[in-house]
């Protein structure tokens, strides 16, 4: 009888741990539903990035464009790249994909704490906890210098927000800091003609041409190419620009070419 007591205690301890884990999982699932619906009982959905790990296989506005951008990034990177950060990561799609398909380690940075919470839920569900991390941080002309160094950096549709919020000179200085934190590659995307007026973008004679010239002057030491383009998405306020495409630029340090 005395010999059975430790076994019973061990069994009860395992049962309590299992119950706790299931309860926390249920509460996390409820929280994710709350974050992805307007009235809780709506059908959960995302506009920008799909999260198939949580059952969101599509995103209404730019899901196709997001998946296409990952394909362009993935096929452009050589084997052996082991670290990536995504500045303005949203719910972490690119970080999850990088770890899942290429291995290595990823860091996602976004000022929206709800997005970070959702991204961390994917870490748990997809068992990626040891291979990625997410940081809630608003990137400003001051805090941009705190970005960690990684081989690859993604800065996708973020720079034009900096131009509007801080002005072109400050946005350029911030972009230089981002490049300095990238030891090998920087993937850069900006809004183009479809948001030029909204974000006070200084495009002359075509956005793509202006951005190419701008990056070339700012980073003469980089090899710069457009690896492809993707659909912007069906944002209603774009009006006639619905269906527009944005170029995906890749900057590579010439010492690696």
VENBELTA-V746592 format. One record per residue. N is the residue number from 1. RES is the residue in one small letter. PSI is psi in whole degrees, -180 to 180 (none if undefined). NEAR is the number of other C-alpha atoms within 8 Angstrom. Layout:
# VENBELTA-V746592
n | res | psi | near
N | RES | PSI | NEAR
N | RES | PSI | NEAR
This chain:
# VENBELTA-V746592
n | res | psi | near
1 | x | -44 | 4
2 | x | -33 | 5
3 | x | -29 | 6
4 | x | -20 | 7
5 | x | -48 | 8
6 | x | -36 | 8
7 | x | -40 | 8
8 | x | -42 | 8
9 | x | -41 | 8
10 | x | -41 | 8
11 | x | -46 | 8
12 | x | -36 | 8
13 | x | -42 | 8
14 | x | -40 | 8
15 | x | -40 | 8
16 | x | -43 | 8
17 | x | -41 | 8
18 | x | -42 | 8
19 | x | -43 | 8
20 | x | -44 | 8
21 | x | -43 | 8
22 | x | -40 | 8
23 | x | -44 | 8
24 | x | -38 | 8
25 | x | -41 | 8
26 | x | -46 | 8
27 | x | -37 | 8
28 | x | -40 | 9
29 | x | -39 | 8
30 | x | -42 | 8
31 | x | -43 | 8
32 | x | -40 | 9
33 | x | -40 | 10
34 | x | -39 | 10
35 | x | -19 | 8
36 | x | 13 | 10
37 | x | 159 | 12
38 | x | -38 | 7
39 | x | 25 | 6
40 | x | -45 | 8
41 | x | -3 | 5
42 | x | 167 | 7
43 | x | 125 | 5
44 | x | 142 | 7
45 | x | 159 | 9
46 | x | 151 | 11
47 | x | -38 | 10
48 | x | -53 | 10
49 | x | 132 | 13
50 | x | 153 | 13
51 | x | 79 | 10
52 | x | -23 | 8
53 | x | -24 | 8
54 | x | 8 | 7
55 | x | 3 | 6
56 | x | 88 | 11
57 | x | -11 | 7
58 | x | 162 | 11
59 | x | 132 | 14
60 | x | -40 | 9
61 | x | -54 | 9
62 | x | 26 | 14
63 | x | -46 | 14
64 | x | -43 | 9
65 | x | -35 | 11
66 | x | -46 | 12
67 | x | -39 | 8
68 | x | -39 | 9
69 | x | -39 | 11
70 | x | -42 | 10
71 | x | -42 | 8
72 | x | -43 | 10
73 | x | -47 | 9
74 | x | -42 | 8
75 | x | -16 | 7
76 | x | -21 | 7
77 | x | 139 | 7
78 | x | 167 | 6
79 | x | 152 | 4
80 | x | -8 | 4
81 | x | 127 | 9
82 | x | -3 | 9
83 | x | 140 | 10
84 | x | 142 | 14
85 | x | 147 | 13
86 | x | 111 | 15
87 | x | 113 | 12
88 | x | 52 | 11
89 | x | -10 | 12
90 | x | -126 | 11
91 | x | 13 | 9
92 | x | 16 | 12
93 | x | -50 | 11
94 | x | -36 | 9
95 | x | -46 | 15
96 | x | -44 | 13
97 | x | -42 | 10
98 | x | -47 | 14
99 | x | -45 | 14
100 | x | -42 | 7
101 | x | -22 | 6
102 | x | -8 | 8
103 | x | -166 | 9
104 | x | -158 | 10
105 | x | 142 | 11
106 | x | 152 | 15
107 | x | 126 | 12
108 | x | 136 | 15
109 | x | 127 | 14
110 | x | 148 | 16
111 | x | -11 | 9
112 | x | 109 | 8
113 | x | -29 | 8
114 | x | -42 | 7
115 | x | -43 | 11
116 | x | -40 | 15
117 | x | -43 | 8
118 | x | -44 | 10
119 | x | -40 | 11
120 | x | -30 | 10
121 | x | -40 | 9
122 | x | -42 | 13
123 | x | -44 | 12
124 | x | -49 | 9
125 | x | -40 | 9
126 | x | 6 | 7
127 | x | 46 | 8
128 | x | 16 | 12
129 | x | -34 | 8
130 | x | -5 | 5
131 | x | -2 | 10
132 | x | 158 | 14
133 | x | 158 | 9
134 | x | 137 | 11
135 | x | 131 | 9
136 | x | 113 | 10
137 | x | 132 | 7
138 | x | 119 | 7
139 | x | 120 | 8
140 | x | 174 | 7
141 | x | -24 | 11
142 | x | -49 | 6
143 | x | -18 | 9
144 | x | -27 | 11
145 | x | -10 | 8
146 | x | -4 | 5
147 | x | 138 | 8
148 | x | 155 | 5
149 | x | 131 | 7
150 | x | 162 | 11
151 | x | -40 | 12
152 | x | 138 | 14
153 | x | 138 | 16
154 | x | 129 | 11
155 | x | 86 | 13
156 | x | 114 | 11
157 | x | 41 | 10
158 | x | -39 | 11
159 | x | -39 | 12
160 | x | -25 | 11
161 | x | -39 | 9
162 | x | -40 | 12
163 | x | -45 | 14
164 | x | -41 | 11
165 | x | -33 | 6
166 | x | -9 | 10
167 | x | 159 | 9
168 | x | -42 | 9
169 | x | -47 | 7
170 | x | -40 | 11
171 | x | -38 | 13
172 | x | -41 | 9
173 | x | -39 | 9
174 | x | -40 | 11
175 | x | -38 | 9
176 | x | -39 | 9
177 | x | -40 | 10
178 | x | -44 | 12
179 | x | -40 | 10
180 | x | -24 | 7
181 | x | 2 | 11
182 | x | 112 | 13
183 | x | -18 | 11
184 | x | -52 | 9
185 | x | 147 | 12
186 | x | 124 | 13
187 | x | 125 | 14
188 | x | 135 | 12
189 | x | 141 | 13
190 | x | 154 | 11
191 | x | 148 | 10
192 | x | -136 | 9
193 | x | -29 | 10
194 | x | -19 | 9
195 | x | 12 | 10
196 | x | -46 | 12
197 | x | -41 | 8
198 | x | -36 | 6
199 | x | 10 | 10
200 | x | 49 | 8
201 | x | 139 | 11
202 | x | 41 | 5
203 | x | 136 | 10
204 | x | 132 | 6
205 | x | 40 | 6
206 | x | 131 | 8
207 | x | -46 | 10
208 | x | -43 | 8
209 | x | -41 | 8
210 | x | -46 | 11
211 | x | -41 | 9
212 | x | -47 | 9
213 | x | -41 | 8
214 | x | -48 | 8
215 | x | -38 | 9
216 | x | -42 | 10
217 | x | -36 | 7
218 | x | -33 | 8
219 | x | 71 | 7
220 | x | -19 | 7
221 | x | -2 | 6
222 | x | 148 | 10
223 | x | 120 | 10
224 | x | 132 | 11
225 | x | 157 | 7
226 | x | 113 | 9
227 | x | -7 | 10
228 | x | -173 | 8
229 | x | 158 | 10
230 | x | 157 | 12
231 | x | 138 | 11
232 | x | -40 | 11
233 | x | 171 | 11
234 | x | 65 | 9
235 | x | 118 | 7
236 | x | -35 | 6
237 | x | -4 | 4
238 | x | -15 | 10
239 | x | -123 | 6
240 | x | -15 | 4
241 | x | 2 | 8
242 | x | 132 | 11
243 | x | 2 | 8
244 | x | 161 | 9
245 | x | 151 | 8
246 | x | 140 | 12
247 | x | 143 | 12
248 | x | 111 | 13
249 | x | 142 | 12
250 | x | 124 | 12
251 | x | 128 | 12
252 | x | 134 | 12
253 | x | 129 | 12
254 | x | -22 | 8
255 | x | -15 | 4
256 | x | -13 | 6
257 | x | none | 6
